[in-house]
């Protein structure tokens, strides 16, 4: 019974963690970096949460649209 409980807990944690890890598209693709350049910031700034919302929101739209160059 104890082993079954551990398995159930592990599966539940995995089910919660996987969607969270895929919540936002990758930011290190050439297209995403072209969008960053368009809005004037770097991947390092993005990863440091140093990009203001007025740049982040249009960047996300650009990145997600597939048209950034």
Secondary structure, 3 states (H helix, E strand, C coil): CHHHHHHHHHHHHHHHHHHHHCCCCCCCCHHHHHHHHHHCCCHHHHHCCCCCHHHHHHHHHHHHHCCCC
